[in-house]
Amino acid sequence: MRIDVFFSDRVGIAQEVLAELARRRLNVTAVEVDPPHIFIEAPAVDQASLAELREQLMGVAGVRTVEPVGMLPGAQRRLYLDALLASQPDPVFAVDESGCVVVANGAAIAACGMDEGSLIGTSMQALIGNPALLRELVEGGYHLPVCEVAINGEPYLLETMPLHEAGGRVAGAVMNLHAPSRIGERMSALQNYDAGGFDAILGTSPVIEQLKQRAARMAMVDAPLLITGETGTGKELLAHACHAGSSRRNQPFFALNCAALPESLAESELFGYAAGAFTGALRGGKPGLLELADGGTVFLDEIGEMSPYLQAKLLRFLNDGSFRRVGGDREVRMNVRIISATHRALEDMVSSGHFRQDLLFRLNVLNLQVPPLRERPGDILPLAQSFLSRACTQASRPPLRLSQAACAAMLSNPWVGNVRQLQNVIFRAVTMTEGNIIQVEDLELAQVATPAVPGDGTEVGSLDEAIAEFEKNLLQRLYREHPSSRRLARRLGTSHTAIANRLRRYGIA
């Protein structure tokens, strides 16, 4: 039994209490003194003999109560500490002032590939193989920025927290090791906490329903996916939905816009860099998105803007899943699904030599074409109502509604910027209007110039000239929205050859 002797503190009382147990020849296996308590573990004491023991101990001057307890506080703390350490998925070490392991959790033992008995007392220098780093840690009082180390050939980010004695002397440290994949899971959860699945893709038109059905089937196929469509159609939203509908849904999702970064920065963001790779690099190196997303998905937006050098490096990764960090000499192998997107015609870029054909074959295993908003007019008003409700909430305004004239104007607008443009128009109108009804003028829709039609006041030569002028103006306007002969042919419902011939005739490129 374990008992708690509560007493009024005085010199020698603990010795007298223990002497009373010795006089009764009771074996004491553990004692913890934490004034005004003495916790005693005496296995021979049972419920029947407790009353007699209590009476004897109450005869010691200063003893106030004697009560049974379920567990000694020190043992309880050790039990909870062990449970806390065991629950940590990342390796955790507690080291003394010289850098030798005192305590290690299960993840740390597994990472080192040693049994616990062999690990305790081992110097961290033997584990990380970097004497300069350990010396810097010890001499710097275990104050060091996060840096990368390797244990058993596996990379980890090292984070240290010094342990101080009451007088301020450093007595050691707690060292946390974070695997890149674990960091990626946390970063992805923060960045994509509100990213939805296919339900987040608004629209009920037949073309959108067909797209979602096709995408849901492709999401389950663990192969590269290429999403094409004009700017602002929601390609990244569709990529999120495909990740959420795949077997990788519980793993990280990261996006990289290839058009937003210069080649060197895009390379380090995607592939990471080794220690000392360039001036200004983090001292221990940095994992890239492919390492952080191990087991998950990386979305490469505007893949058509990727430089030829990065195209070659990405092709290598798609071939066998391996790559090297910038400035590194070690091959890294990761399991990542690549979803890419572009508004450009990659086939035409291949023909002009601006995109690798072998990379296109690797990326275009599965393909989804996102239709522009003007090709699904039935979705314009439902999308506008959804954006209107969201904008009112964000702007802390009471619910607004659209006038009939505003609805008609939106239905007739070409929406060159697609869904993103519609969302921006609605948000701007909610922000700027003072009334409860959004009128046409509140939308501030840009007026799109239409080609001059012979017969509306312009000079007309022959009928052939008038037709050619109209045809040229029409092709010039539509080519900006469909910048390839094949896409323009699909838009106008004619053959690729006919459109290609007309583009050459009118010098449209």
C-alpha positions in Angstrom: 0.0 0.0 0.0 1.0 3.6 -0.6 0.3 6.2 2.1 0.5 10.0 2.4 1.6 11.2 5.8 0.6 14.9 6.1 2.6 16.7 8.8 3.5 20.0 10.4 7.1 20.6 9.2 9.8 20.3 11.8 13.3 19.0 11.9 13.6 15.2 12.1 9.9 14.3 11.6 10.6 12.3 8.5 13.2 10.2 10.3 10.8 9.5 13.2 8.0 8.4 10.8 10.3 6.0 9.0 11.7 4.8 12.3 8.1 3.9 13.3 7.7 1.7 10.2 11.1 0.1 10.9 10.1 -0.7 14.4 7.1 -2.5 13.0 9.5 -4.4 10.6 7.6 -3.0 7.6 9.6 -3.2 4.3 9.6 0.3 2.7 10.3 0.2 -1.1 9.9 3.9 -1.9 9.9 7.2 -0.1 9.2 10.7 -1.4 9.5 13.7 0.9 7.8 16.8 -0.3 7.0 18.9 2.8 4.4 18.9 4.3 4.0 15.4 2.9 5.9 12.1 3.2 4.8 9.5 0.6 5.7 5.9 1.5 5.3 2.7 -0.4 5.1 -0.3 2.0 3.8 -3.5 0.2 3.1 -5.3 3.5 0.5 -2.8 4.7 -3.0 -3.7 3.8 -6.4 -2.2 4.5 -6.7 -4.2 7.7 -3.3 -3.1 9.2 -3.7 0.5 8.0 -5.8 1.5 11.0 -3.2 0.3 13.5 -0.4 1.9 11.5 -2.3 5.2 11.4 -2.8 5.1 15.2 1.0 4.6 15.7 2.0 7.3 13.2 -0.5 9.8 14.7 1.5 9.5 17.9 4.5 11.1 16.2 4.5 14.8 17.1 3.4 16.9 14.2 1.7 14.1 12.1 -1.8 15.4 11.2 -3.3 12.7 8.8 -2.3 9.3 7.4 -4.3 8.4 4.2 -3.8 5.9 1.4 -3.0 7.1 -2.1 -3.1 5.3 -5.4 0.4 6.3 -6.7 3.4 8.1 -5.5 3.7 11.6 -7.1 7.1 10.9 -8.5 6.0 7.7 -10.1 2.9 9.4 -11.4 5.0 12.1 -13.0 7.4 9.5 -14.6 4.4 7.6 -15.9 2.8 10.7 -17.5 6.2 11.8 -18.8 6.8 8.5 -20.5 3.3 8.6 -22.0 3.9 12.2 -23.2 7.1 11.2 -24.9 5.7 8.1 -26.4 2.8 10.1 -27.9 5.3 12.4 -29.8 5.7 11.2 -33.4 8.9 13.1 -33.8 12.2 12.0 -32.2 12.8 13.8 -28.9 16.1 13.6 -26.9 17.1 15.0 -23.5 20.8 15.4 -23.3 23.1 16.5 -20.5 25.5 19.5 -20.6 28.1 17.5 -22.5 25.6 16.3 -25.2 25.1 12.7 -24.0 21.6 11.2 -24.3 19.8 10.9 -21.0 16.2 10.3 -22.2 14.9 9.4 -25.6 11.3 8.7 -26.8 10.3 5.7 -28.9 10.5 7.7 -32.2 14.1 8.7 -31.3 15.1 5.1 -30.6 13.6 4.0 -33.9 15.3 6.7 -35.8 18.7 5.8 -34.3 18.2 2.1 -35.0 19.5 1.2 -31.5 17.9 -0.3 -28.4 17.2 2.0 -25.5 20.0 0.7 -23.3 22.6 1.3 -25.9 21.2 4.8 -26.8 21.3 6.2 -23.3 24.7 7.7 -22.6 25.6 7.9 -26.3 26.9 11.3 -27.4 24.8 13.2 -30.0 28.1 13.6 -31.9 28.1 9.9 -32.7 24.4 10.1 -33.8 24.6 13.2 -36.0 28.2 12.8 -37.1 28.9 16.6 -37.0 31.4 17.4 -34.2 31.4 21.1 -35.2 27.7 21.4 -34.7 27.7 19.7 -31.3 30.6 21.8 -30.2 28.7 24.9 -31.3 25.6 23.8 -29.4 27.5 23.1 -26.2 29.6 26.2 -26.3 26.5 28.3 -27.2 24.5 27.0 -24.3 22.3 25.1 -26.7 21.0 28.3 -28.3 21.1 27.7 -32.1 18.8 28.5 -35.0 16.9 25.6 -36.5 19.3 23.6 -38.7 19.3 20.3 -40.7 21.0 17.2 -39.4 21.1 13.6 -40.6 20.6 10.5 -38.5 21.0 7.1 -40.1 21.1 8.9 -43.5 17.7 10.5 -42.9 17.4 14.3 -42.9 15.8 16.1 -39.9 15.4 19.7 -38.8 16.9 20.1 -35.4 15.3 22.4 -32.8 16.9 22.8 -29.3 15.6 24.1 -26.0 18.2 24.7 -23.2 17.5 23.4 -19.7 18.6 25.6 -16.8 19.2 24.9 -13.2 17.9 27.2 -10.5 21.1 29.2 -10.5 20.9 29.7 -14.3 23.6 27.2 -15.3 22.8 25.2 -18.5 22.3 21.6 -17.4 21.5 20.2 -20.9 18.8 20.5 -23.4 15.7 19.0 -25.1 16.4 18.3 -28.7 13.5 17.9 -31.2 14.0 16.4 -34.6 11.3 17.1 -37.3 11.2 15.0 -40.4 10.4 17.0 -43.6 7.3 14.9 -44.2 5.9 15.7 -40.8 6.6 19.4 -41.3 4.9 19.2 -44.6 1.8 17.7 -43.1 1.5 20.6 -40.6 2.2 23.3 -43.2 -0.3 21.7 -45.6 -3.0 21.6 -42.9 -2.5 25.3 -42.2 -2.5 26.3 -45.8 -5.3 24.1 -47.0 -7.6 24.0 -43.9 -10.6 25.4 -45.8 -9.9 23.7 -49.2 -12.9 21.6 -50.2 -13.5 18.7 -52.5 -15.7 18.6 -55.5 -18.6 20.3 -53.6 -16.5 23.5 -53.5 -16.7 23.7 -57.3 -19.8 25.7 -57.8 -22.1 25.3 -60.8 -24.8 23.0 -61.9 -24.6 23.3 -65.7 -24.2 20.1 -67.7 -20.7 20.9 -68.7 -19.6 21.4 -65.0 -21.4 18.3 -63.8 -19.7 16.3 -66.5 -16.3 17.8 -65.5 -16.8 16.9 -61.9 -17.8 13.4 -62.7 -14.7 12.9 -65.0 -12.5 14.5 -62.4 -13.8 12.3 -59.6 -12.8 9.2 -61.7 -9.4 10.6 -62.5 -8.8 11.6 -58.8 -8.6 7.9 -57.8 -6.0 7.1 -60.5 -2.5 7.7 -59.0 -1.0 9.2 -62.1 0.1 12.7 -63.3 -2.8 14.9 -64.2 -2.8 17.9 -66.5 -5.5 20.6 -66.1 -6.0 23.0 -69.0 -8.2 26.1 -69.2 -8.2 29.8 -69.4 -7.0 32.0 -66.6 -9.5 32.4 -63.8 -11.5 29.3 -64.5 -10.6 27.6 -61.2 -7.8 25.1 -62.1 -6.2 25.2 -58.7 -9.6 24.6 -57.0 -10.1 21.5 -59.3 -6.6 20.3 -58.3 -7.5 20.6 -54.6 -10.6 18.6 -55.3 -8.7 15.9 -57.1 -6.3 15.6 -54.2 -9.1 15.4 -51.7 -10.8 12.7 -53.7 -7.6 10.6 -54.1 -6.0 8.0 -51.9 -3.5 10.7 -50.8 -6.2 12.9 -49.3 -4.7 12.6 -45.8 -1.2 13.6 -47.0 0.2 17.1 -47.8 -0.9 19.2 -50.8 1.4 22.1 -51.9 1.1 24.5 -54.9 3.8 26.3 -56.8 3.1 28.9 -59.4 5.8 28.5 -62.0 5.2 31.9 -63.6 5.5 33.8 -60.3 9.2 32.9 -59.5 12.5 33.2 -61.3 14.2 30.0 -62.3 16.7 29.8 -59.4 14.0 30.5 -56.7 11.5 28.1 -58.3 14.2 25.4 -58.3 15.0 25.8 -54.6 11.3 26.0 -53.7 10.5 22.8 -55.5 13.6 20.7 -55.0 15.1 22.4 -51.8 18.8 23.2 -51.3 21.8 21.8 -49.4 23.8 23.5 -46.7 26.0 26.3 -48.2 24.3 26.0 -51.6 24.4 29.8 -52.1 24.9 33.0 -50.2 22.0 33.7 -47.8 20.9 30.1 -47.7 19.8 28.7 -44.3 22.9 27.1 -42.6 21.5 23.6 -42.6 19.8 23.6 -45.9 16.1 23.5 -46.6 13.7 20.8 -47.9 11.7 21.7 -51.0 8.0 21.1 -51.7 8.7 17.6 -53.1 10.2 16.5 -49.8 7.6 18.3 -47.7 4.8 16.6 -49.7 6.2 13.1 -49.6 3.2 10.8 -49.9 1.0 13.6 -51.1 0.5 15.9 -54.1 2.3 18.9 -55.6 0.3 21.2 -57.9 2.4 23.0 -60.5 0.4 26.0 -61.8 1.3 27.6 -65.1 3.6 24.7 -66.0 4.0 26.2 -69.5 6.1 29.0 -68.0 8.7 26.6 -66.5 12.2 27.1 -67.8 13.9 24.4 -70.0 16.4 23.6 -67.2 13.6 22.9 -64.7 11.6 21.0 -67.3 14.6 18.6 -67.6 14.9 18.3 -63.8 11.2 17.7 -63.4 11.2 15.1 -66.1 13.9 13.2 -64.2 11.7 13.2 -61.1 8.7 12.0 -63.0 10.8 9.1 -64.5 12.0 7.5 -61.2 10.9 9.8 -58.3 14.5 10.9 -57.5 16.2 14.3 -57.6 19.0 16.3 -56.0 18.7 19.4 -54.0 20.3 22.6 -55.3 24.0 22.3 -54.4 23.6 18.8 -53.1 25.3 15.5 -54.0 22.8 13.1 -52.5 20.0 11.5 -54.4 16.6 11.9 -52.7 13.6 9.7 -53.6 10.1 10.8 -52.9 6.6 9.5 -53.6 4.6 12.5 -54.9 1.8 12.9 -57.4 2.2 15.8 -59.8 -0.9 17.7 -60.9 -0.1 20.5 -63.3 -2.1 23.2 -65.0 -1.7 25.7 -67.8 -3.7 28.2 -69.9 -1.3 27.8 -72.8 -1.4 25.3 -75.6 1.5 23.0 -74.7 1.2 21.2 -78.1 2.0 24.5 -79.9 4.8 25.2 -77.4 6.3 21.8 -78.2 6.1 22.6 -82.0 7.9 25.9 -81.4 10.5 24.3 -79.2 9.5 26.0 -76.0 8.3 22.9 -74.1 9.7 19.4 -74.0 7.6 16.8 -75.7 8.8 14.0 -73.4 7.8 16.1 -70.4 4.4 16.7 -71.9 3.9 13.0 -72.4 4.7 12.5 -68.7 2.4 15.2 -67.5 -0.5 14.5 -69.8 -1.3 11.0 -68.6 -4.7 12.2 -67.5 -6.3 15.4 -68.7 -9.1 17.7 -67.7 -10.3 20.7 -69.6 -12.0 23.4 -67.5 -14.6 25.4 -69.6 -14.6 29.2 -69.6 -17.5 30.9 -67.8 -19.1 32.2 -71.1 -19.6 28.6 -72.2 -21.7 27.8 -69.1 -24.0 30.9 -68.8 -26.4 29.0 -66.6 -23.7 29.1 -63.8 -23.2 32.9 -63.9 -26.0 34.0 -61.7 -25.7 31.1 -59.1 -22.0 31.9 -58.9 -22.7 35.6 -58.5 -25.2 34.9 -55.7 -22.7 32.8 -53.9 -20.0 35.4 -54.2 -22.4 38.1 -53.1 -23.3 36.3 -49.9 -19.6 35.7 -49.2 -18.6 39.3 -49.9 -21.4 40.7 -47.7 -20.0 38.5 -44.8 -16.4 39.6 -45.4 -17.4 43.3 -45.7 -19.7 43.0 -42.6 -22.7 44.3 -44.6 -26.3 43.2 -44.4 -27.4 41.0 -47.3 -27.6 42.7 -50.7 -29.4 41.7 -53.8 -28.8 42.2 -57.6 -31.2 44.2 -59.7 -32.7 42.6 -62.8 -30.7 44.9 -65.0 -27.5 43.9 -63.2 -28.3 40.2 -63.7 -29.0 40.9 -67.4 -25.7 42.7 -67.7 -23.8 39.9 -66.1 -25.4 37.4 -68.4 -24.4 39.4 -71.5 -20.8 40.1 -70.3 -18.1 38.0 -72.0 -16.2 37.4 -68.8 -12.7 37.3 -70.3 -11.3 36.8 -66.8 -13.8 34.0 -66.0 -14.8 33.1 -62.5 -12.1 35.1 -60.9 -13.2 38.2 -62.7 -16.9 37.6 -61.7 -15.8 37.2 -58.1 -13.8 40.5 -58.2 -16.7 42.4 -59.8 -19.1 41.3 -57.1 -16.7 42.0 -54.2 -16.0 45.5 -55.6 -19.7 46.2 -56.0 -20.4 45.2 -52.5 -17.6 47.3 -51.2 -18.5 50.5 -53.1 -22.3 50.5 -53.3 -24.2 52.4 -50.6 -27.7 51.0 -51.3 -29.2 47.6 -50.6 -29.6 46.7 -54.3 -26.6 46.4 -56.7 -27.3 48.2 -59.9 -25.6 47.9 -63.3 -23.4 50.9 -62.7 -22.2 49.4 -59.4 -20.8 46.4 -61.3 -18.4 48.7 -63.3 -18.3 46.1 -66.1 -15.7 47.0 -68.7 -17.1 47.6 -72.1 -15.7 45.1 -74.6 -15.1 46.5 -78.0 -16.8 44.6 -80.8 -15.4 44.5 -84.3 -16.7 46.9 -86.8 -19.4 45.4 -89.1 -19.5 46.6 -92.6 -22.7 48.4 -93.2 -22.9 50.2 -89.9 -21.4 53.4 -91.2 -18.0 52.2 -92.3 -16.9 52.2 -95.9 -17.6 49.0 -97.8 -15.6 47.9 -100.8 -16.6 44.5 -102.4 -18.5 41.8 -100.6 -15.4 39.6 -100.3 -13.5 42.5 -98.7 -16.3 43.0 -96.2 -16.4 39.3 -95.3 -12.6 39.1 -95.0 -12.5 42.2 -92.7 -15.2 40.8 -90.5 -13.5 37.4 -90.4 -10.1 39.0 -89.5 -11.6 41.1 -86.7 -13.4 38.1 -85.3 -10.3 35.9 -85.4 -8.2 38.6 -83.8 -10.6 39.0 -80.9 -11.1 35.3 -80.3 -7.5 34.3 -80.7 -6.6 36.3 -77.5 -9.0 34.0 -75.6 -8.1 30.8 -77.4 -4.4 31.2 -78.2 -3.9 28.2 -80.5 -5.4 27.1 -83.8 -6.8 23.9 -82.3 -8.6 25.6 -79.4 -9.9 28.3 -81.7 -11.1 25.6 -84.1 -13.0 23.9 -81.3 -14.5 27.3 -80.2 -15.8 28.0 -83.7 -16.8 24.5 -84.5 -14.7 24.1 -87.6 -11.6 22.2 -88.6 -8.1 22.9 -87.4 -6.8 23.2 -90.9 -9.4 25.9 -91.9 -8.5 28.0 -88.9 -4.7 27.5 -89.4 -5.0 28.7 -93.0 -7.0 31.8 -92.0 -4.6 32.7 -89.3 -1.7 32.6 -91.7 -3.7 34.5 -94.3 -4.4 37.4 -91.9 -1.0 37.3 -90.2 -2.4 36.4 -86.8 0.1 34.7 -84.5 
